[in-house]
Amino acid sequence: MRRGVKAAVVGGVFAAMVGGAGYGAYNLVNGVTGGGSAGGGPAEVRTGPPTRGEISETTREFLKAWADGDARQAAAYTNNAQAASAALTGYREDAHLTKVRLTAKEASGARVPFSVSATVSYKGKSEKFAYDSQLTVVRGRSTGRALVDWQPSVVHPSLRKGDTLVTGEAAAPPIEAVDRDDVVLDKKSHPSLGPVLDQLRAKYGDTAGGTPGVELYVRPENEDAGSRTLLTLAKGKPGKLRTTLSADVQKAAEQAVLRSDESSVVAVKPSTGEILAVANNRKDAFNAAFLGKVAPGSTMKIVSAAMLIDKGATKATGAAPCPATATWQSQTFHNLKGMTPNESATFSESFARSCNTAFVKLIDEDGLTDASLTEEARDNFGLGQGDWKVGIPSFDGSVPASAGPDRAANALGQGQVQMNPLNMASVTATAMTGAFRQPVIVPKALDDRQLATARGLSASTVQQLRQMMNRTALSGTGARAMAGLGGDIGAKTGSAEVDGQEKSDSWFTGYRGDVAAAAMAQRGGHGGDAAGPIVAAVLRAG
């Protein structure tokens, strides 16, 4: 919690720009006329989309009341008066913003952009604060009135559900995060690191040796996510925080994810478990690289292959026929379009080609149960126990024991399996070295936290996995993405089908030397198409 600040949770709304009576100013550039009051008697119940005149009038009255500091009146022009009133009242009392000036711009249908300028004042310190936002006018379901559709983003575009706007002493002192070589990591040079740096500040700011300043900030509902500073009124003294990141690899990761929308990548050092880079290319601030929970597609076959080898179901040189289709528990599975069947394929060949049907046929071997994949993932790869302590919030995967068709689907990285790039980078690191080393973004010595443990893999299993992943990188589905990378390399591709999504998610994981990386691009298609080049770029930098 921030020190000396009254907490005002405002139902997911950033409590924005409302000053006291007489301090507000209101401009409307569209020349809107009309008036109307929320309390002017029974309104005619109308249907259909709001008219242009209704949109203009509702916008005018809402913004006028907001600028005048009349939170209750402004809220009456929204479809969630309770949340709106709490937000606008909290803005005035907790965010300390006055002298509000709102200027509506050219409407686009029911959407009206507007600009906000105000002054934030706190304990003798004042600063100007300005930004752009927008609102949408909708038809009230029960009243038929034209109303502002109340969303947190109405008062500030960065706000999400559960956020609160506050001005006061910072919850934690600022930090100067540095990489493994003492290079400063800041948001300007590494914009994708923004949410990560906020979380590191929230977790370690109090112990890094700095002193807090005075800020206008967004406090999230989950404080582990870290506050987001919007304006600094008085600078604090930053404390130095050492991370495991590499500025060079991070820079490459930041540039690589720009290749594909909604993409994420993580790189780790297999010999230590240290995270070298984490980057996301997303419109929101969600750290999907650490917190994502989606099907990983055929990259999961690394774990499935380890299970089959460990259970004696096959080996790299063993038989693993790749028919056109395979049926398990009444569900028929197919390979990627264009894959030629091969009834005489070895397991190494079927792995390198990412043959789904070969894995489905092997899932019925003696000694395998519905829980076999779960046990392999948990006991040997450290997945799915909920005990990773990376240094900031993360998800450590989920591989539930599944009966019926999902037993086979799970082995293909579909069904009920959920992963993120952090998990798959760790899987690849474990496959490379045989040892599970829980990934960390700050050294364990910083707070002496207890890291997760797992048994790891036998030397024989590691040798076979590396041989199969190397084949994939040189002549299999990963060859195009990994072309030009020398040294000891390996890879695995994945395409995860998602309900209601025409194009599959693209997954790719690989290693080179002492770097393992994994990437995912939503709706990116085949693994080598979108995620592959991202991983290759990171491995090249590493």
N, C-alpha and C positions, 0 to 999 in steps of 0.2 A: 504493500500500500504506500502511496505517496505520503510524505510527512505533512501534517498540518492541513490536510485538504478534506473538505466535506465530500464524501462519496455520494454521488447521485446517479444511480443506474437509471437510464432513461429509456428502457424498453428497446434497446438496439439502436438508439438514435444519438448521434453526435449533437450535443446541446449547443446549437450554433447561434451566431450573430443576433442577439436581441439585447438592446440597451434599455435603459430606463425611459419612462415617458418623457418626451421632449428632447431626447437625444437622437432619435432616429430621423432619417431622411429617406424619401422614396422617389425614385425616378422610374418612368416607364417610357421606353423609346418608341413603342408601337402606337402611341396616341390613343390608348384604350380609354373609353368613356364608360359611364355606367357606374352604378354603386351597388346597392343591395346590402342587406345586413343579415347575419345568420339568425337574428332573432326577429325578423320582420313578419311573422305570422306564417300560416300554413303555405308551403310552397307547392306549386303545381307538380304533380308526379309525372315526370317525363321519361321517355325511353330512348334507346339508341345512343350513338356516340355523342359526346358534347359538341355543340355547335361552336363555330369560331368566336361568336360573341360571348358564349358562356365561358369558353377557355380564357378569353381576355379578361372578363370581369372577375372570375375566380382568382386568376393570377394576380390581378391588381389588388383585390381586397386582402388576399392572403399575405402578399408581400408588404402591403401598407401596414397591416396589423403587426406583422413580425418586426418591421423597422421601427414602429412606434413603441415596441416593448410590450405589447398586449398579447401575451402568450395564449391566453384563453380565447380571445377573439380570433387569433390566427388559427388556432387549433380547430375552431368551429368550421373552418373552410377545408378541413381534411377528412379523410375517411377513417381516421383513427385519432379522435380528439384527445383521448386520454394519453396516448404515447406522445403525441405532438405537444400537448400542453406541458407535460413533464420535461420534454426535451428542451423546449424554448425557455421554460422557467429555469431549468438547470444551467442553461447557457449563460443566462444573466447572472445567476448567483454563484456558479462554480467555475465558469470559464472567464468571468469578469470582462465580458466584451460589451462595449458601448459605442455610441455614435455610429450606428449601423446605417449603411447606405446600400440599397438594393436596386439594381438596374436590370429590368427585363429586356431580352433581346428578341430577335425575329423568331417567331414560333415555327416549329416544324410539325404540323398536325397538332396533336394533343401535347406534344413535348415542348416545353418552354425553357430555353437556357437563360440564365441570369448571372450577373456578377455581384459579388459581395465585397464591401470594404467596411472595416470597423477598426476600433482601437481596443487593444487589450491592456488593462491597467491592473497592477497588483503591487501593493505595498510601495507606492511611490515610483514605480517603474511603469512606463508606457511604451507600446510599440504599435505601429500600424499593421493591420493584417488584412490581406485581400486574396480572393480566389474566385473561381468560376464554378457554378453548379447548374443543376437543371431540375425541373419538376415535370410531372405528367398529370394532366387533368383527366379524371374518369367520371363515369356516371355512378352515383351512389346507388347501391343495390336496393335499399329499402326506401330511400327518400326521393330518388330520381334526380337529386341535385347534382350539379357539376362540382366536384371536389378534388382537391389535391391528393393524389395517391401517396400516402405517407410512407416514405422509405428513409432509412438512415442517410442515404446519399443526398437527400434533398438539402440537408444543412451543410454537408461537406462530402465531396466525392470519395474520400478515403474511408468513410465510416461504414462499418458492417454491424450486423446484429450483435447487441450486447455491449457495444462501445459507448464510452462516456467521454465527454470533453471536459478537461480540467486545466486550470491555471494554478500553479503553485510550485513548491519545491519538488524537484524531481524525485521519483520513487527510488532511483539509484543514481549514483554519480556516473558521469560519462566514462567511457573506456577508450583507450587507444589500443585497438586490437592489432597485434603484429603476427606475421607468419613465422614459420620455423627458422627463417634466417633474419629475423628482426625487421622485416619490411612492413611498413604500416599498411593495414588493410582498411580502407575507408569506402563509404558508399559512393563517392564520386568516381573513384577509380574502378570500383567493383560493385556496380549497382545491384546486381543479383544477390549480393550478400546482405542487402539491407535488412530483411527480416531476421536473418541469422545473427547479425550484429546486435539487433534489438533484443533478441533472446539471450545472447551472451551477456549483454549489459544487465538485463533483468536478473540473471542468475548469479553473475560474478561482480557486478558493479560495486556492491558494498564491501567486497573483500579485496578489490584490486588496488586500493590505496588512494582513490580520488575523493573529491567532495562534490555534492550535488549543486546544480544551479537552479534557476527559476525558469520554468517553461510553460508554454501552452502545449498540451499534449493530448493524445488520444489514449485513454486507458481501456484495454480490452477486457472483456468479461473474464477470460482466462488470463491471469496475470503472468503465467509462464510464457505466454506469447511475446511479452515485452511491450512496453508502451511505445508510441510513435510520436516523436517530437515534431510539432508543426511550427513553433516559433520559440526562440530563445530570448528571454528578457535579461537574464544575467547568466553568464557562462560559469559552469562549474569547472573544477580541476579534474582532468581525466586520469584514471589509473591505468597502468599498463597491463594488458592481458595477452599472454602468449598463447597462440593456437598451434595446431598441427598443420595448418594449411600451407600451401606453397603459392606464393603470389604469381609465379609464372604459370603453374598448372591452372590456377584459378582464372587467370586472364584467358587462357586458352579455352577453358570450360565456358566462360561467359560469352566468348565469341562464337563458340560451337553451337550453343543452344539457340542462337539467333537464326540458325538455319531452318528451324521448324517451330511453329506455334505450339504452345502448350507442351513444351518439352523440358526435361530435367536430366541432369547427369551428376554422378558422384564418382570420385576417384579415391582409392585407398592405397596404402602401402602394405602389401601382403605380409611382409616380414615383421611388421609392428602393429598393424591395425589402425594406424594413424590416417585420418582423412586428409587428403591433399587438396581436394576441391569439391565444391557443391554449388551448382548453378541451376536456376530455373528461368524459363522464358514464359511468363504467365501474366495475364492482365490483372490478376489479384495478387495478394502478397503471400499466398499459401506456399509453404515449403514442401511441395509435392515430392521432392527428392528424398526427404526424410520421413514425411508423414503420409504420403500417398498409400492408398489401399486399393489396388487394382490387380487384375489378372496379369501375370508376367509372360503368358504365352510360352513358347518352347524354350526360353532361357531356363525355365524350371526343369528341363530335361537333364541339366547338370546334376541336380539333386536326385531325380528319378533314375538316372544312369548309375549314380553311386549306390542307390538302394538295390538295383538289380544286380550289380556286381557284388555288393556286400552280402546279399542273400543267396548268392550262387546261382541266380537265374540265368546269367550269361556272363560273358567277358568281352573285352574289346574285339578279340579275334573270333568270338563265337558267332553262331548263326543268329540272324535277326531279320527274317524275311520281311520285305516291304511290299505287301499287296496293295491293290487299288483301294480296297475298303477293309475294315475290320469291325466286327460287332462284339459289343460287351454289354451284357444285361439289357438286351433288346434295343440298344442304341448303336447306330452305325456311324463309324468315324471315317473321315476322308483325309487325304493329303492335300497339300496346296495344289492349286490348279496347275496342270502341266507336268507334274512329277511322274516319271515313268516307273511303273512297278518293277521290282527286282526281287524275285523269290529266293535268290541265292546270296543276298546281301549279308555282310557281316554286321555286327553291332556298331563297329566303328564307322562303317559306310552309312548305315541308316541314321546314326547320330549326326554325321557331317551333312547329310542331305536333309536332316530334320524330318524324318519319316514318322508321321503320327501313328500309322497302322502298325509299325514294328513295335512301338512301345505298348500299344493297346493289346497286341497278341501276347507280349511278355508279362503283362500285368496279371495273367491268370496262372503263372507258374507256381508250382508247389512251394510252400514256405512263405508265400506272400499273403497278407491279410489287408483288411480295410485300413488298418492302422500302420502298416509298414512304412508308407511315405511320411506320415506324421512323425514316427519315431526316428527315421533317418534325418529329417529336417531338424528336429529338436536336439537329438543326442549328438549328432555329428557336425551339424552346421550352425547350431545355436539359435535356430529360428523358432518363433511362436511361443516363447515363454513369458513375454512381457517384462523382461528384466534388463534390457539394454540400458546403459547409462552413458550415453554418448557425450553429454555435456549440455545439450539442449534437447527439447522434446523430439522424440522419434518413435517410429512404429517398427517392431522387429519381425513383421511377417505373421502370416496365419496359414497353417496347413492342417486343417481339421481332418480327423479320420472320417472317411465318407464311404458309404455303401452305395450299391447300384451303379448307374452310369457315371456318377461323379468320381468313383474310384479311378476309372480310366481317365476321365477329364482332368482330374487333379494332376495326374502324371504328365499331362501335356501343358500344364500351367493354366488351365481353365477351371471349370467347375467352381469349387469354393476356395481355391487358393488366392491369397492376396499378398502382394509384394510392392516394393518401391525400388528405385535405383540403388539406394543405400543397401538394402537387403541383398540385391543381386550382385553388387560389387563385392560384398562380403562373401557371398557364395563362391564367386570366382576366386577370391583370395584364398579361401579354405581349400578349394579344389587344387590350387597351385601348390600350396605348401603342406597341406595335410593337417594344419593346425588352425583351429578357430580362434581368432583374436578379435574380440569385440571392437568394432570401430569406435574411435574417439575423435572429437574435434578440439578438445583441450586435454592436456596431459592428466593422467590419473593422479599424479602427485599434487595437482593443484588443490584438490579437495579430498583426496584419499577415498573416493567413492569405490564401491564394490562393483567390479565389472562382471558381466555374464561369462559363464564358462560352458564348454562343450567338449566332448571326447575327441572330435576330429576324425581323420580318415587314416586308414592303413597305407603304408608305402605302396603296396600293390594297387590299391584303388586310385591313389594319386597318379601313379605312373600311367594307368589306363585312361583316366580322365584327361590328363595333359596330352596324351597321344591323340585322343579323339578331338579335343578342342584345337590342337595344332592342325589336324587334318581339316577341320572346319574352316580355319583361318586361311589355309593355303589353297585348298581345292574345293571346299564345300560352300555352304550358303553365305559364309562370312568373307569369302575370298575377295570379292569386289571392294568391300569397305576397307579391308585390311591391306590391300595392295600397296606396295611401297614401304611397308613397315618391316624392318629387318630385326634380327635377333630372335630370341625365344618368344614366340607369340602364340596365342590361342584365342578362340572366340566361340560364341554361340548366338544364333539369331532367334528371334521370337516374333510371332504375330498373334496378338490376343484379340479375339472377337468379342465385341461388347454389344449387348442387346440394344436394339434401336439405333445402332450406329452403322452406317453403310460401310465405312472404311475401318479396318482393324487398327488397333494400337500397335505401333512399331517398337520393338524391344531389341536391344543388342548389349552383349557384355563381352569383354575381352581382357587380355592381359598382354603386357610386354615388359620384360625385365621385372623390376620390382614395383610395378604399377598395375592395378586392376581397376577397371572402370565399367560402369553400366549406365545405360541411358534409356529413356522412354519418351516417345513422342505420340501424344494422343492423335488418333486418326491419321497416323503417319504411314500406314500400309505395312508392307513386308519389313522384317527386321533390318535388312541391309539397306533399305531405301532411305529412311529418315534417321533412325537411331544409330545405325552403323557409322556414318560419317562423323557423327558427334563423338562417339567413343574413339574412333581412329584419331581425330584431332587432339583429343586429350592425351591419348597414349603417345602420340608423336611429341607433344610438349613435355610429357613426363620422362 
